[in-house]
């Protein structure tokens, strides 16, 4: 691989500088014989989709080949780091491919029978089995475990929690003892107090979070990945739930209030990150749409961009544009801090030092 040189305004510092790439790594020192890839423009650390499912389709797991195609679609949109956030497929073969984004595996969703989308999760016969199952996923994954915190309970006709509070607390303690963080899918109000008090590390969606709960998330340093472009599906889900009118009305109300919730989260100091929830009802390659949605919900353009780039990388333990770091970066002709539409039009996408665009 021949060494490369590029120059431009490097984010997040916003200072013009020269960069070199040799053997897949970034260098701040000149590399003799480097070919100039780009001069000018804006250089951004590779984008991050913090809630993504390469290998998941609307009805369950896909083949490894289909998962690779999905991950390549994400790469071509600028996503160079993925937190998979729950898969019924073992995507370790994708992790060994230099042409695909880095993938942080969360393992399998953990749920109860008939309390999540069929074919997606490990379904435990007894809630008391959760700590043992969390330990297994923590040992097998890449530092994250994914719980289903709530889902429709057809007996109640509405969203309801899956796990008793004491079981949640024990399960999260077990994960922490094994060095893993825990995140949870949660839409409604009822599951939130138990998840937060149990020591959850992150919430996915979190559509019903109240101002007081957002303040508590900020105090506890609990992250939020609101998946706004997926929440846009709530009215359609409600339209198909005619047998459960309370649930349908609840989903419409959660959809109506999600923008205000995200705005309040930002004001409260909650760490909010971009995630598309691609792989179920959302197509892959839509990270720019999620960043724009976060901006419409109250984040500044720079905050929204950071939530899908350098701040998300720091949160997940991966470097940005640093001397010696993997050369994962994107070049844009226009400044995405001024107009997020620039994210749809990368000039160059560089993954591990290889130019893909």
C-alpha positions as CSV (number, residue, x, y, z in Angstrom):
1,X,0.0,0.0,0.0
2,X,1.6,3.2,-1.2
3,X,1.8,6.1,1.4
4,X,-0.7,8.9,1.0
5,X,-0.8,12.6,1.8
6,X,-3.8,14.9,2.4
7,X,-4.3,18.3,3.7
8,X,-7.4,20.2,4.9
9,X,-9.3,21.5,7.9
10,X,-9.2,18.7,10.4
11,X,-12.1,18.2,12.8
12,X,-12.8,18.5,15.6
13,X,-10.0,21.0,16.2
14,X,-10.9,22.9,13.0
15,X,-7.3,23.7,12.2
16,X,-5.7,23.3,8.7
17,X,-3.0,20.6,8.7
18,X,-1.3,18.0,6.7
19,X,-1.8,14.3,7.3
20,X,0.1,11.2,6.0
21,X,-1.0,7.6,5.8
22,X,1.5,4.8,5.8
23,X,0.7,1.1,6.4
24,X,-2.9,1.9,7.3
25,X,-1.9,4.3,10.0
26,X,-2.1,8.1,10.4
27,X,1.1,10.1,10.7
28,X,1.5,13.8,11.6
29,X,5.1,13.5,10.3
30,X,5.9,13.7,6.6
31,X,6.3,10.4,4.8
32,X,8.7,10.5,1.9
33,X,7.2,9.6,-1.5
34,X,3.6,9.9,-0.4
35,X,1.0,10.5,-3.1
36,X,-1.3,13.4,-2.5
37,X,-4.9,12.2,-2.2
38,X,-6.6,15.5,-1.4
39,X,-5.8,19.1,-0.8
40,X,-8.3,21.4,0.9
41,X,-11.7,20.4,2.2
42,X,-12.6,19.1,5.6
43,X,-11.3,16.0,7.2
44,X,-13.5,14.2,9.7
45,X,-12.9,11.1,11.8
46,X,-14.8,8.1,10.3
47,X,-18.5,8.2,11.2
48,X,-20.0,6.0,13.8
49,X,-23.4,4.2,13.8
50,X,-23.9,3.4,17.4
51,X,-27.1,1.3,16.9
52,X,-26.8,-0.8,13.8
53,X,-27.6,-4.4,12.8
54,X,-25.5,-5.7,9.9
55,X,-26.9,-9.2,9.5
56,X,-30.5,-8.5,10.5
57,X,-33.5,-8.3,8.2
58,X,-37.2,-7.6,9.0
59,X,-37.8,-11.2,9.8
60,X,-34.5,-12.2,11.6
61,X,-31.0,-13.1,10.8
62,X,-29.4,-13.0,7.3
63,X,-26.5,-14.8,5.8
64,X,-22.9,-13.6,6.4
65,X,-22.8,-12.6,2.7
66,X,-25.9,-10.4,3.2
67,X,-24.5,-8.9,6.3
68,X,-21.3,-8.0,4.5
69,X,-23.3,-6.2,1.8
70,X,-25.1,-4.2,4.5
71,X,-21.9,-3.3,6.2
72,X,-20.4,-2.2,2.8
73,X,-23.4,0.0,2.2
74,X,-22.8,1.6,5.6
75,X,-19.1,2.1,4.7
76,X,-20.0,3.8,1.5
77,X,-22.1,6.3,3.4
78,X,-19.1,7.1,5.7
79,X,-19.8,4.8,8.6
80,X,-16.5,3.3,9.5
81,X,-17.3,2.1,13.1
82,X,-20.5,0.1,14.0
83,X,-21.8,-1.0,17.4
84,X,-24.0,-3.8,16.2
85,X,-26.5,-3.5,19.1
86,X,-27.8,-7.1,18.9
87,X,-27.7,-9.8,16.2
88,X,-28.9,-13.4,15.8
89,X,-25.9,-13.8,13.5
90,X,-22.2,-14.3,14.4
91,X,-20.5,-11.5,12.5
92,X,-17.0,-12.3,13.6
93,X,-16.1,-13.2,9.9
94,X,-16.9,-9.6,9.0
95,X,-14.5,-8.3,11.7
96,X,-11.6,-9.9,10.0
97,X,-12.3,-8.1,6.7
98,X,-10.3,-5.0,6.1
99,X,-12.8,-3.7,3.5
100,X,-15.6,-3.4,6.1
101,X,-16.2,-1.0,9.0
102,X,-14.9,-2.0,12.4
103,X,-17.8,-3.8,14.2
104,X,-18.3,-3.9,18.0
105,X,-20.4,-6.9,18.7
106,X,-23.2,-6.8,21.4
107,X,-24.1,-10.5,20.9
108,X,-27.7,-11.5,21.0
109,X,-30.7,-9.5,22.3
110,X,-32.0,-11.0,25.6
111,X,-35.8,-11.1,25.9
112,X,-38.6,-13.3,27.1
113,X,-40.9,-15.6,24.9
114,X,-43.3,-13.6,22.8
115,X,-41.9,-10.3,24.1
116,X,-39.9,-9.2,21.1
117,X,-39.7,-9.5,17.4
118,X,-39.6,-13.3,16.5
119,X,-36.3,-14.6,15.4
120,X,-34.2,-11.8,16.8
121,X,-33.5,-12.5,20.5
122,X,-32.5,-15.3,22.9
123,X,-35.8,-15.9,24.7
124,X,-35.4,-16.9,28.3
125,X,-38.0,-19.1,29.8
126,X,-37.7,-17.4,33.2
127,X,-36.7,-13.8,34.1
128,X,-34.5,-15.2,36.8
129,X,-32.2,-16.6,34.1
130,X,-31.2,-13.1,33.0
131,X,-28.0,-12.7,35.0
132,X,-26.6,-16.0,33.7
133,X,-27.5,-15.1,30.2
134,X,-26.0,-11.7,30.5
135,X,-22.7,-13.3,31.8
136,X,-22.7,-15.5,28.7
137,X,-23.2,-12.6,26.3
138,X,-20.6,-10.5,28.2
139,X,-18.0,-13.2,27.8
140,X,-18.8,-13.7,24.1
141,X,-19.2,-10.1,23.0
142,X,-17.0,-7.1,22.6
143,X,-17.8,-5.3,25.8
144,X,-21.5,-4.7,25.4
145,X,-24.7,-6.6,26.2
146,X,-28.2,-5.8,24.8
147,X,-31.4,-6.3,26.8
148,X,-34.9,-5.8,25.6
149,X,-36.3,-3.6,28.4
150,X,-39.9,-3.3,27.3
151,X,-42.2,-4.5,24.5
152,X,-45.9,-4.9,24.0
153,X,-47.5,-7.3,26.5
154,X,-50.6,-8.5,24.7
155,X,-52.3,-9.4,27.9
156,X,-52.1,-5.8,29.0
157,X,-52.5,-4.4,25.5
158,X,-49.6,-1.9,26.0
159,X,-45.9,-1.6,26.4
160,X,-44.6,-3.2,29.7
161,X,-41.3,-4.1,31.3
162,X,-39.8,-7.6,30.8
163,X,-37.6,-7.9,34.0
164,X,-38.1,-7.4,37.7
165,X,-36.0,-4.6,39.2
166,X,-33.9,-6.9,41.4
167,X,-33.1,-9.2,38.5
168,X,-32.0,-6.3,36.4
169,X,-29.8,-5.0,39.1
170,X,-28.1,-8.4,39.5
171,X,-27.7,-8.8,35.7
172,X,-26.1,-5.4,35.2
173,X,-23.8,-6.0,38.2
174,X,-22.7,-9.3,36.6
175,X,-21.9,-7.6,33.3
176,X,-19.9,-4.8,35.1
177,X,-17.9,-7.4,37.0
178,X,-17.0,-9.0,33.6
179,X,-16.0,-5.6,32.2
180,X,-19.0,-5.2,29.9
181,X,-21.5,-2.4,29.6
182,X,-25.2,-2.9,29.2
183,X,-27.7,-1.2,27.0
184,X,-31.4,-1.7,26.7
185,X,-34.1,-1.2,24.1
186,X,-36.9,0.8,25.8
187,X,-39.8,2.7,24.3
188,X,-42.3,3.4,27.2
189,X,-42.3,4.9,30.7
190,X,-42.8,1.8,32.9
191,X,-39.4,0.2,32.3
192,X,-37.3,3.3,32.7
193,X,-37.1,3.6,36.6
194,X,-35.9,0.0,36.9
195,X,-33.3,0.2,34.2
196,X,-31.9,3.5,35.4
197,X,-31.7,2.5,39.1
198,X,-30.2,-0.9,38.1
199,X,-27.1,0.9,36.7
200,X,-27.8,0.7,33.0
201,X,-25.0,2.2,30.8
202,X,-27.0,3.3,27.8
203,X,-30.6,3.5,26.6
204,X,-31.7,2.8,23.1
205,X,-34.6,4.9,21.8
206,X,-35.7,6.1,25.3
207,X,-38.7,7.9,23.8
208,X,-40.6,8.3,27.1
209,X,-37.7,9.8,29.2
210,X,-38.9,12.6,31.5
211,X,-36.9,15.7,32.4
212,X,-36.2,14.3,35.8
213,X,-35.0,11.1,34.3
214,X,-32.8,12.9,31.8
215,X,-31.2,14.8,34.6
216,X,-30.5,11.5,36.4
217,X,-29.0,10.1,33.1
218,X,-26.7,13.0,33.0
219,X,-25.7,12.6,36.7
220,X,-25.0,8.9,36.1
221,X,-23.3,9.4,32.7
222,X,-25.8,7.1,31.0
223,X,-25.7,7.5,27.2
224,X,-28.8,7.8,25.0
225,X,-29.1,6.6,21.4
226,X,-32.5,7.8,20.2
227,X,-32.6,6.3,16.7
228,X,-34.8,9.1,15.4
229,X,-35.2,7.9,11.9
230,X,-36.5,4.6,13.2
231,X,-38.9,6.3,15.6
232,X,-40.5,7.7,12.4
233,X,-42.0,4.2,11.9
234,X,-44.1,4.5,15.1
235,X,-47.2,5.9,13.4
236,X,-47.1,3.0,10.9
237,X,-46.7,0.5,13.7
238,X,-49.7,2.1,15.4
239,X,-51.8,1.9,12.3
240,X,-51.2,-1.9,12.2
241,X,-52.1,-2.4,15.9
242,X,-55.8,-2.1,15.7
243,X,-56.3,-4.9,18.2
244,X,-54.4,-2.9,20.8
245,X,-55.8,0.6,20.8
246,X,-54.0,1.6,24.0
247,X,-50.7,0.5,22.6
248,X,-51.4,2.3,19.3
249,X,-52.2,5.5,21.0
250,X,-49.2,5.2,23.2
251,X,-46.9,4.7,20.2
252,X,-48.3,7.8,18.5
253,X,-47.8,9.9,21.6
254,X,-44.2,8.7,21.9
255,X,-43.6,9.6,18.3
256,X,-45.1,13.1,18.8
257,X,-42.9,13.8,21.8
258,X,-39.5,12.4,20.8
259,X,-38.1,15.6,19.4
260,X,-38.8,17.5,22.6
261,X,-37.3,14.6,24.6
262,X,-34.0,14.8,22.6
263,X,-33.9,18.5,23.0
264,X,-34.4,18.2,26.7
265,X,-31.7,15.5,26.9
266,X,-29.2,17.8,25.2
267,X,-30.1,20.7,27.5
268,X,-29.7,18.3,30.5
269,X,-26.2,17.3,29.5
270,X,-27.0,13.7,28.5
271,X,-24.4,12.2,26.1
272,X,-26.5,11.6,23.0
273,X,-25.1,9.5,20.1
274,X,-26.3,8.8,16.5
275,X,-27.7,5.4,15.7
276,X,-29.9,4.5,12.7
277,X,-31.2,1.1,13.9
278,X,-30.5,-0.1,10.4
279,X,-31.3,-3.7,9.6
280,X,-34.9,-4.1,10.6
281,X,-37.3,-1.4,9.4
282,X,-34.5,1.0,8.4
283,X,-32.2,0.7,5.4
284,X,-28.5,0.7,5.9
285,X,-26.4,3.7,4.8
286,X,-28.5,6.4,6.5
287,X,-26.2,7.8,9.1
288,X,-26.3,11.3,7.5
289,X,-30.1,11.2,7.9
290,X,-29.8,10.4,11.6
291,X,-27.3,13.2,12.1
292,X,-29.7,15.7,10.4
293,X,-32.6,14.4,12.5
294,X,-30.6,15.0,15.7
295,X,-30.0,18.6,14.6
296,X,-33.7,19.1,13.9
297,X,-34.4,17.8,17.4
298,X,-32.2,20.4,19.1
299,X,-28.5,19.6,18.7
300,X,-26.3,22.1,17.1
301,X,-24.8,21.0,13.8
302,X,-21.4,20.5,15.4
303,X,-23.0,18.5,18.3
304,X,-24.9,16.3,15.9
305,X,-21.8,15.7,13.8
306,X,-19.7,14.9,17.0
307,X,-22.4,12.4,18.1
308,X,-21.7,10.4,15.0
309,X,-17.9,11.0,14.8
310,X,-15.2,12.0,17.3
311,X,-17.4,12.0,20.5
312,X,-18.9,8.6,19.6
313,X,-15.4,7.2,18.9
314,X,-14.2,8.3,22.3
315,X,-17.3,6.8,24.0
316,X,-16.7,3.5,22.3
317,X,-12.9,3.5,22.9
318,X,-11.7,4.1,19.4
319,X,-9.4,6.9,18.3
320,X,-10.2,9.7,15.9
321,X,-7.6,11.5,13.9
322,X,-4.5,11.0,16.0
323,X,-0.8,10.2,15.2
324,X,-0.5,6.4,15.0
325,X,-4.3,5.7,14.9
326,X,-5.9,3.7,12.1
327,X,-6.4,5.8,9.0
328,X,-10.2,5.9,9.2
329,X,-11.4,9.3,7.9
330,X,-13.7,11.1,5.5
331,X,-13.0,14.1,3.4
332,X,-15.8,16.5,2.5
333,X,-15.5,19.5,0.0
334,X,-17.8,21.6,2.2
335,X,-17.8,22.1,6.0
336,X,-20.5,19.8,7.6
337,X,-20.5,22.0,10.6
338,X,-22.1,24.7,8.4
339,X,-24.4,22.4,6.4
340,X,-24.9,18.8,7.4
341,X,-26.0,18.1,3.9
342,X,-22.3,17.8,3.1
343,X,-22.4,14.4,4.8
344,X,-24.3,13.0,1.9
345,X,-21.4,13.9,-0.5
346,X,-18.0,12.7,0.7
347,X,-15.1,13.4,-1.5
348,X,-13.0,10.5,-0.1
349,X,-13.7,7.7,2.3
350,X,-10.5,6.1,3.8
351,X,-10.8,2.9,5.8
352,X,-7.6,1.5,7.3
353,X,-5.6,3.5,4.8
354,X,-7.5,2.1,1.8
355,X,-9.4,4.7,-0.3
356,X,-13.0,3.5,-1.0
357,X,-14.3,6.6,-2.6
